[in-house]
Amino acid sequence: MSGLPKRVEMDPDEIGRDLGKLVLTIIELVRQLMERQAIRRVEEGNLPDDTVERLGLGLMRLEEAMTDLRDYFGLRPEDLNLDLGPLGDLLPRID
């Protein structure tokens, strides 16, 4: 039966790491979008000071959690970016 696909050997540790990388990439994309939206709202100047403080604190905690998760999976920030070919990288660089 030559029409059957060959069995693919997969390393369970690599599968977990790759799945973690995919999930963290999506979370990082959403985090960056949220950060840009928050910055835009703060720059408009119509948010109360306590809201600005909560936004900043929430974004800092989210970034810390992302750092912890990247460390857990042994990933660097640049590992979460995807090359979309002619469209460029998925994640813009925020410096």
C-alpha positions in Angstrom: 0.0 0.0 0.0 2.2 2.8 -1.2 -0.6 5.4 -1.0 -0.5 5.6 2.8 1.3 8.5 4.3 4.5 7.8 6.1 4.5 8.0 9.8 5.9 11.3 11.1 8.2 11.0 14.2 7.5 13.9 16.6 9.4 14.8 19.8 6.8 15.5 22.5 9.1 18.2 24.1 9.4 20.0 20.7 5.6 19.9 20.1 5.0 21.5 23.5 7.6 24.2 22.9 6.3 24.9 19.4 2.7 25.1 20.7 3.9 27.4 23.5 5.6 29.5 20.9 2.5 29.8 18.7 0.3 30.7 21.7 2.8 33.3 23.0 3.1 34.8 19.5 -0.6 35.4 19.4 -0.6 36.8 22.9 2.3 39.1 22.1 0.5 40.4 19.0 -2.6 41.2 21.1 -0.4 42.7 23.9 1.3 45.0 21.4 -2.0 46.1 19.9 -3.4 46.8 23.4 -0.3 48.8 24.3 -0.6 50.9 21.1 -4.3 51.5 21.8 -3.5 52.5 25.5 -0.8 54.9 24.3 -3.1 56.5 21.8 -5.8 57.0 24.5 -3.3 58.4 27.0 -2.0 60.8 24.3 -5.5 62.1 23.6 -5.4 63.4 27.2 -9.0 62.6 28.1 -8.4 59.8 30.6 -8.5 60.2 34.4 -5.1 59.8 36.1 -6.2 56.7 37.9 -7.2 55.1 34.6 -3.8 56.0 33.1 -2.1 54.5 36.1 -4.1 51.2 35.9 -3.4 50.9 32.2 0.3 51.3 32.8 0.3 48.9 35.7 -1.7 46.3 33.7 0.6 46.5 30.7 3.7 46.2 32.9 2.3 43.1 34.6 1.4 41.6 31.2 4.9 42.2 29.9 6.4 40.6 33.0 4.1 37.5 32.6 5.2 37.3 28.9 8.8 37.4 30.0 8.2 34.6 32.5 6.4 32.5 29.9 9.1 33.0 27.3 11.7 32.0 29.9 9.7 28.9 30.7 9.6 27.8 27.1 13.2 28.9 26.5 12.3 31.6 23.9 13.6 35.0 23.1 11.4 37.9 22.1 12.5 37.6 18.5 11.5 33.9 18.5 7.9 35.0 18.7 8.0 37.0 15.4 6.9 35.4 12.2 8.2 36.3 8.8 5.2 36.9 6.5 7.3 37.1 3.4 6.5 40.1 1.3 4.3 41.5 4.0 7.2 41.7 6.4 7.2 40.6 10.1 4.1 39.8 12.0 5.1 41.8 15.1 6.2 45.3 14.8 9.2 46.3 16.9 8.3 48.4 19.9 11.4 50.1 21.4 
